[in-house]
Amino acid sequence: MSEMKKRLQRRGARKGFTLVELLIVIIIIGILAGAMMLVAGTSRDSAEASKIISDLRNMKAATLMWMAENPTGYSKTDWTNLQTDPSPLNKYLDRPLDKNTMRFKFVEGSIVKSWIDQKEGIADESEEAWFLGYDLAGGDNYDAVRSGVKKNLAQQAKSAGLYGTKDLNMASGATDPGYFTEDDPIVYVIVQ
């Protein structure tokens, strides 16, 4: 009986893991890490797209407040001058804008009063409009926005009222209001 006990002790007395066991654990950890990287990447793109939309809405609110306080004090020139001097908007924002690193664009254009009327053949009435843009292309002071973020913005374009650069003069008779697509370098919202 003591000999049987010695054999069992020898078999059960091994210390550590075998090479196969270690490789299996490493492979499982690698697969899980890879899956997490994919999920984290798409979540990050979605979060950044939401941040861009939120920034545009905050800037739109700031510009509307600026316009309300200066009902006769703004014009096309004032609007385009915000590009070089955004300081009039700073009192409406939680952090001041720096014109050197600002991704916002202030563009004047025209827009049809109602695309529904235009589709039904009613007279094409247009009025001046101010567009607030967010530069996605990148430049000297910042990096280009990833394609996953642009894809998320394009998916939300219709519901969030995001327009692209293809036809900012929306009074040109286009039946499509020119929603943002992944190819557009700037995403716009209509301020007024």
DOVEX-613702 format. One line per 5 residues: for each residue x, y negated, z of C-alpha. Coordinates in nm, 2 decimals, m for minus. Layout:
! residues N
X,Y,Z | ...
! end
This chain:
! residues 192
0.00,0.00,0.00 | 0.28,m0.24,0.07 | 0.41,m0.18,m0.29 | 0.07,m0.27,m0.43 | 0.07,m0.58,m0.22
0.41,m0.68,m0.34 | 0.30,m0.65,m0.71 | 0.00,m0.87,m0.65 | 0.21,m1.12,m0.48 | 0.45,m1.13,m0.77
0.17,m1.18,m1.02 | 0.00,m1.45,m0.81 | 0.32,m1.62,m0.70 | 0.38,m1.81,m1.02 | 0.44,m2.18,m0.98
0.34,m2.47,m1.22 | 0.15,m2.46,m1.55 | 0.23,m2.28,m1.87 | 0.32,m2.48,m2.18 | m0.01,m2.39,m2.35
m0.21,m2.52,m2.05 | m0.02,m2.85,m2.06 | m0.07,m2.89,m2.44 | m0.44,m2.83,m2.41 | m0.48,m3.09,m2.14
m0.27,m3.34,m2.34 | m0.48,m3.28,m2.66 | m0.81,m3.33,m2.46 | m0.68,m3.66,m2.31 | m0.57,m3.77,m2.66
m0.91,m3.70,m2.81 | m1.09,m3.89,m2.53 | m0.85,m4.18,m2.56 | m0.91,m4.20,m2.94 | m1.28,m4.20,m2.90
m1.26,m4.48,m2.64 | m1.05,m4.69,m2.87 | m1.31,m4.66,m3.14 | m1.59,m4.76,m2.91 | m1.39,m5.04,m2.75
m1.31,m5.19,m3.10 | m1.67,m5.21,m3.21 | m1.78,m5.35,m2.88 | m1.51,m5.61,m2.89 | m1.62,m5.72,m3.24
m1.98,m5.74,m3.13 | m1.89,m5.94,m2.83 | m1.67,m6.18,m3.03 | m1.96,m6.23,m3.29 | m2.19,m6.31,m3.00
m1.94,m6.56,m2.86 | m1.92,m6.74,m3.20 | m2.30,m6.76,m3.22 | m2.31,m6.89,m2.86 | m2.04,m7.15,m2.94
m2.23,m7.27,m3.24 | m2.55,m7.30,m3.04 | m2.37,m7.50,m2.77 | m2.22,m7.73,m3.02 | m2.55,m7.77,m3.20
m2.71,m7.86,m2.86 | m2.43,m8.11,m2.79 | m2.47,m8.28,m3.13 | m2.85,m8.30,m3.09 | m2.81,m8.47,m2.76
m2.56,m8.71,m2.91 | m2.80,m8.78,m3.19 | m3.09,m8.83,m2.94 | m2.89,m9.08,m2.74 | m2.78,m9.27,m3.06
m3.10,m9.26,m3.28 | m2.99,m9.53,m3.51 | m2.62,m9.51,m3.44 | m2.52,m9.21,m3.65 | m2.49,m9.16,m4.02
m2.33,m8.94,m4.28 | m2.00,m9.11,m4.21 | m2.03,m9.06,m3.83 | m2.12,m8.70,m3.89 | m1.81,m8.63,m4.10
m1.59,m8.84,m3.87 | m1.66,m8.59,m3.59 | m1.42,m8.36,m3.77 | m1.13,m8.59,m3.70 | m1.26,m8.73,m3.37
m1.50,m8.50,m3.18 | m1.47,m8.70,m2.86 | m1.83,m8.84,m2.87 | m1.95,m8.48,m2.81 | m1.72,m8.41,m2.51
m1.96,m8.55,m2.25 | m2.22,m8.29,m2.35 | m1.98,m7.99,m2.33 | m1.83,m7.81,m2.04 | m1.48,m7.83,m2.19
m1.35,m8.10,m2.41 | m1.28,m8.04,m2.78 | m0.93,m8.06,m2.91 | m0.93,m8.18,m3.27 | m0.60,m7.99,m3.33
m0.73,m7.65,m3.24 | m1.10,m7.70,m3.31 | m1.26,m7.44,m3.54 | m1.58,m7.64,m3.59 | m1.66,m7.81,m3.93
m1.91,m8.10,m3.98 | m2.05,m8.10,m4.33 | m2.33,m8.31,m4.48 | m2.56,m8.15,m4.74 | m2.92,m8.13,m4.85
m3.19,m7.88,m4.78 | m3.53,m7.81,m4.91 | m3.80,m7.89,m4.67 | m3.96,m7.55,m4.69 | m3.83,m7.24,m4.88
m4.19,m7.10,m4.86 | m4.32,m7.40,m5.05 | m4.04,m7.36,m5.30 | m4.12,m6.99,m5.36 | m4.48,m7.07,m5.41
m4.39,m7.33,m5.68 | m4.47,m7.64,m5.47 | m4.26,m7.95,m5.55 | m3.90,m7.91,m5.45 | m3.87,m8.18,m5.19
m3.53,m8.21,m5.03 | m3.38,m8.41,m4.75 | m3.03,m8.47,m4.61 | m2.91,m8.22,m4.36 | m2.61,m8.18,m4.13
m2.44,m7.85,m4.11 | m2.22,m7.74,m3.82 | m1.97,m7.47,m3.92 | m1.72,m7.24,m3.75 | m1.40,m7.16,m3.95
m1.34,m6.78,m3.96 | m1.06,m6.79,m4.22 | m0.78,m6.89,m3.98 | m0.54,m7.17,m4.04 | m0.23,m7.33,m3.90
m0.36,m7.34,m3.54 | m0.55,m7.01,m3.51 | m0.58,m6.66,m3.65 | m0.84,m6.53,m3.89 | m1.14,m6.35,m3.74
m1.14,m5.97,m3.79 | m1.36,m5.81,m4.05 | m1.56,m5.63,m3.79 | m1.66,m5.96,m3.64 | m1.77,m6.09,m3.98
m1.97,m5.78,m4.04 | m2.15,m5.83,m3.70 | m2.22,m6.20,m3.79 | m2.36,m6.09,m4.14 | m2.59,m5.84,m3.97
m2.72,m6.12,m3.74 | m2.73,m6.39,m4.00 | m3.10,m6.39,m4.08 | m3.22,m6.37,m3.72 | m2.97,m6.62,m3.58
m3.00,m6.87,m3.87 | m2.64,m6.84,m3.99 | m2.56,m6.97,m4.33 | m2.26,m6.92,m4.56 | m2.05,m7.14,m4.78
m2.19,m7.01,m5.12 | m2.45,m7.29,m5.15 | m2.46,m7.54,m4.88 | m2.66,m7.77,m5.10 | m2.98,m7.57,m5.04
m3.19,m7.81,m5.24 | m3.04,m7.68,m5.57 | m3.34,m7.46,m5.64 | m3.21,m7.14,m5.49 | m3.48,m6.92,m5.35
m3.24,m6.75,m5.11 | m3.13,m6.99,m4.84 | m2.77,m6.86,m4.86 | m2.74,m6.66,m4.54 | m2.39,m6.58,m4.42
m2.21,m6.28,m4.58 | m1.88,m6.11,m4.49 | m1.71,m6.29,m4.78 | m1.78,m6.64,m4.64 | m1.48,m6.81,m4.47
m1.71,m7.04,m4.26 | m2.04,m6.97,m4.09 | m2.29,m7.26,m4.06 | m2.59,m7.35,m3.86 | m2.83,m7.64,m3.96
m2.83,m7.92,m3.70 | m3.08,m8.15,m3.86
! end
